Amino acid sequence: MPEPQRPPPLTARRLPGMVLVACGVGFVDEVHAVIEEARGLSPDRAMEERQLAVEEELARYRAEAEIAFLELRERKASRVSRPSATAVRKEPITFACDIDGQGTESFLSEVADAPNVTRFSIKYAWPPSRPQGAYPGYASIASCHRSLFLVCLGECSPGGLPAGCKRSEAGFYMVYNTRANSTAIVPRVLGISFRSHRHIARWGAGGAVVTRGPITKDHDGYLLAQLLLSKDHRGLSTKKPTLFLWDSRAASAQWIPEEVVLPLPADEEEAGTTSTTSFRADMELALAAHNSTSLCWVDLLTGVLVYKHTAAAAAADAKAAGQCLQQHGPSFHFIPLPEGCDATSKLMRERIMQPQWFRSMCCVDDETSLKFVSMEGYNQGIPMADVKLSTWILEHPLSPTRWKWHLSQSVRIGDLWHNPLYNDLRLTPCFPVISAQQQHLVYLSVINYDYNHKFELMEASELYILGIDRTFGVLCHRSKKMEVCQC
């Protein structure tokens, strides 16, 4: 085989007075070049053949997918004519949209007792005739209340993703009712640009769901809420957002907007600037008691924003269902975290760590109170043994004047290490979660890390779930949930 010709050295060529060299450095696979040369193909021709083979394989797969899709549709049609007791009922879509929610079917895997985790999954069958990139490629649970799950499929933020992002599929919500074994499709809020608004949620899609049972006596009815903050000329969030409500029992299936002013703590303002807020919701909770339907947006670093949707407000919704904008008195009030819990919030915000690592909140006492758990001093340079695990109870959260925090329990993490169930796991706990059924229990995740010599980094190898009784110092549960094999 003749030796490939090489370009003459630079010293043998005449060089220009100035050369512009690109920053990127290319790689030339000499072994691959020899293989292509032995086959008698130029690199360009070899690339064309590979591309042709890929296109032929994709065409074959599309043909098979079309046949499989038609067969699957026939199977599902036969199930509709002979529905089973376990079949999920799909609510009809009563609004104009380009959403094929009928191609989805939600289900829960084998339901496990807490603290074991039950997986939520969605079966999908999108029509192959359309580009698959036009359909959601991921999903997450935005919020839940009693038997209702609010699931976001794809991008549900206002205005979708910014221009230039690779993922541009349409997004929509799915309300899964485990009690009625049904699903309903709800479109995302349209007509709002990400340049002028952002969701109040710190992470994820946001959105809250609450059952309408106490007001309408219809336990399958629900109310959805989206709180979108407007931006000022600097791109900062203001305290004048738009509240969007979706009532499943309204005559017109649409998001009803309402301009509101939030009683949130303001950031330090410059002269001549709009009042802004750094409030970001980490959790959305629902309260449905005392003839009211209320939603709470919880910032685990600052406090709780409560929206009280009373029976009078519900009547106003029904009356204004055909209008673009409704106005009925202020329904929001803000409750700061217990004294001292937000004293270092600025320090926490500067650290790249989600507040759920060391704080959480949930509804207790038949949804009449809120319980807050916090690992005080976490990730602030304090020895882990001196970090305190504390819980507070918020009484009368629906009242803008009668609400009150009181400390329930507090214990040093170092004191827990002496418990027999923890003695051999002197590791850093995280993600405190309050049990919804056994309110005296708080679950902690304890992660063990091992050094990976291959990749020269620490990686999670084991996960333990520890249950702590409210008397604290009493570790009542330990289970191993994960074991990662080293590569």
Protein Blocks (a to p, Z undefined) as FASTA:
>chain_A
ZZddddddfklpccdfbdcddfbdcdddfklmmmmmmnopafklmmmmmmmmmmmmmmmm
mmmmmmmmmmmmmmmmmmmmmccfklccddddfbdcdddfklgccddddddddfbdcddd
ddddddfkbcfklpcfbdcdfbdchjbccddehjfbghiaaehiablcdcddddddfklo
paddddddehiafklgccfbfghjejadddfklmnopakbccdddddddddfkopacfbd
cdddddfkbmbdcdddddddddbdcddddehiacddfbdcfbdcdddeehiacdddddfk
lbccdddddfklmmmmmmmmmpmbdceddfbdcddddehjlmmmmmmmmpccdfklmgcc
ddeehhiaccddddehianhpafklpccdddddehklbmklgccddfbdcdfklmmmpmk
lmmmcccdehiaddfklmmbccdddddddddfklopaddfbdcdddddfkgoiacbdcdf
bdcddZZ
